Every structure is written in structure tokens, then in C-alpha cells.
Amino acid sequence: MYQNAEKVLPPALLRQVQQYVEGTEIYIPKGPGKRLGWGESNGTKKHIASRNRDIVEQYHQGQSIHWLMEQYHLSYDSIRKIVGSHRK
């Protein structure tokens, strides 16, 4: 999210930053321990975990790998990895 540095930084710090960059946008990353992992902020990680559980459950109920490939639009190797990583 874009913010005007004049509104969020103390004047002394703003002058220091201007010594390095001026009139341009910069990205300031979150500090250590505050970063979220891949897919955690938008729910993708949970969605994929849920999808994988569904795939494993359907496989154990007798669905073939080829059927799962068609249903989930994944490769043979991807389905095998998902099923293999969730062995009962």
C-alpha cells in the first residue's frame, strides 16, 4: 500500500531517507518474524491443503489417479506426490 512518507515518518528520518532516495517509490519489507509464509495472507495455502485432503480421501475411497487428474487438472506426478505424502 502506497503512503506519503511526509505523513508517516518523523521529519528527521525523512531527511535521512531523502539522502538515499528522493522522488521515487521504495518498498520497505516487514521486519523479521512479521512476514507471512507463502499463501497465508490470501488463503491459498489453506485452499491447497483442503484440496489435497480431498484428493487423498477420494483416492482412498477408490478413485483412480487418472480420474483425479481430470477432476483437479493436475499431472499424474502431482497426484502421486499428494497421495504419497498423506499415507494413512
C-alpha beads as a LAMMPS data file, in Angstrom:
LAMMPS data file: protein, C-alpha beads

88 atoms
87 bonds

1 atom types
1 bond types

-500.0 500.0 xlo xhi
-500.0 500.0 ylo yhi
-500.0 500.0 zlo zhi

Masses

1 110.0

Atoms # bond

1 1 1 0.000 0.000 0.000
2 1 1 1.379 3.393 -1.026
3 1 1 1.765 6.028 1.723
4 1 1 3.251 9.503 1.623
5 1 1 6.467 9.485 3.658
6 1 1 5.812 13.041 4.868
7 1 1 2.715 11.762 6.641
8 1 1 4.208 8.670 8.287
9 1 1 7.882 9.439 9.010
10 1 1 9.275 11.926 11.511
11 1 1 10.914 14.899 9.716
12 1 1 14.463 13.932 10.787
13 1 1 14.063 10.392 9.488
14 1 1 12.514 11.653 6.251
15 1 1 15.571 13.861 5.629
16 1 1 17.848 10.869 6.204
17 1 1 15.897 8.715 3.757
18 1 1 15.992 11.542 1.202
19 1 1 19.793 11.340 1.245
20 1 1 19.498 7.874 -0.328
21 1 1 16.322 8.074 -2.410
22 1 1 14.341 11.091 -3.383
23 1 1 11.261 11.435 -5.554
24 1 1 10.862 7.706 -6.056
25 1 1 8.862 4.872 -4.532
26 1 1 10.597 2.343 -2.300
27 1 1 9.366 -0.858 -0.727
28 1 1 10.005 -1.322 2.980
29 1 1 9.646 -5.001 3.909
30 1 1 8.199 -6.242 7.173
31 1 1 10.677 -6.873 9.966
32 1 1 11.976 -10.306 10.940
33 1 1 9.301 -12.563 12.366
34 1 1 6.451 -10.491 10.934
35 1 1 6.430 -11.906 7.410
36 1 1 3.756 -14.391 6.491
37 1 1 4.612 -17.530 4.618
38 1 1 3.569 -18.249 1.056
39 1 1 -0.198 -18.252 0.632
40 1 1 -1.009 -17.389 4.241
41 1 1 -2.324 -13.874 3.682
42 1 1 -4.754 -14.723 0.871
43 1 1 -5.880 -18.218 1.943
44 1 1 -4.157 -20.072 -0.897
45 1 1 -2.211 -22.300 1.471
46 1 1 -5.395 -23.405 3.274
47 1 1 -7.209 -23.937 -0.019
48 1 1 -4.463 -26.192 -1.381
49 1 1 -4.270 -28.164 1.884
50 1 1 -8.033 -28.714 1.761
51 1 1 -7.878 -29.724 -1.909
52 1 1 -5.071 -32.184 -1.150
53 1 1 -7.058 -33.755 1.700
54 1 1 -9.994 -34.170 -0.682
55 1 1 -7.742 -35.815 -3.266
56 1 1 -6.319 -38.242 -0.709
57 1 1 -9.767 -39.086 0.652
58 1 1 -11.150 -39.736 -2.832
59 1 1 -8.112 -41.842 -3.704
60 1 1 -8.607 -43.976 -0.585
61 1 1 -12.282 -44.356 -1.499
62 1 1 -11.208 -45.931 -4.789
63 1 1 -10.970 -43.096 -7.308
64 1 1 -8.244 -43.640 -9.887
65 1 1 -5.309 -41.310 -10.358
66 1 1 -6.465 -40.595 -13.901
67 1 1 -9.924 -39.569 -12.675
68 1 1 -8.344 -37.300 -10.052
69 1 1 -6.099 -35.791 -12.751
70 1 1 -9.191 -34.850 -14.769
71 1 1 -11.127 -33.507 -11.802
72 1 1 -8.335 -31.352 -10.367
73 1 1 -6.430 -30.526 -13.574
74 1 1 -3.173 -31.830 -12.131
75 1 1 -0.476 -34.031 -13.616
76 1 1 -0.012 -37.696 -12.824
77 1 1 3.136 -36.904 -10.829
78 1 1 1.357 -34.189 -8.824
79 1 1 -1.446 -36.547 -7.799
80 1 1 1.067 -39.269 -6.878
81 1 1 3.016 -36.814 -4.699
82 1 1 -0.139 -35.655 -2.923
83 1 1 -1.344 -39.197 -2.290
84 1 1 2.122 -40.372 -1.274
85 1 1 2.642 -37.546 1.210
86 1 1 -0.638 -38.328 3.031
87 1 1 -0.349 -42.038 3.568
88 1 1 -2.641 -43.491 6.184

Bonds

1 1 1 2
2 1 2 3
3 1 3 4
4 1 4 5
5 1 5 6
6 1 6 7
7 1 7 8
8 1 8 9
9 1 9 10
10 1 10 11
11 1 11 12
12 1 12 13
13 1 13 14
14 1 14 15
15 1 15 16
16 1 16 17
17 1 17 18
18 1 18 19
19 1 19 20
20 1 20 21
21 1 21 22
22 1 22 23
23 1 23 24
24 1 24 25
25 1 25 26
26 1 26 27
27 1 27 28
28 1 28 29
29 1 29 30
30 1 30 31
31 1 31 32
32 1 32 33
33 1 33 34
34 1 34 35
35 1 35 36
36 1 36 37
37 1 37 38
38 1 38 39
39 1 39 40
40 1 40 41
41 1 41 42
42 1 42 43
43 1 43 44
44 1 44 45
45 1 45 46
46 1 46 47
47 1 47 48
48 1 48 49
49 1 49 50
50 1 50 51
51 1 51 52
52 1 52 53
53 1 53 54
54 1 54 55
55 1 55 56
56 1 56 57
57 1 57 58
58 1 58 59
59 1 59 60
60 1 60 61
61 1 61 62
62 1 62 63
63 1 63 64
64 1 64 65
65 1 65 66
66 1 66 67
67 1 67 68
68 1 68 69
69 1 69 70
70 1 70 71
71 1 71 72
72 1 72 73
73 1 73 74
74 1 74 75
75 1 75 76
76 1 76 77
77 1 77 78
78 1 78 79
79 1 79 80
80 1 80 81
81 1 81 82
82 1 82 83
83 1 83 84
84 1 84 85
85 1 85 86
86 1 86 87
87 1 87 88
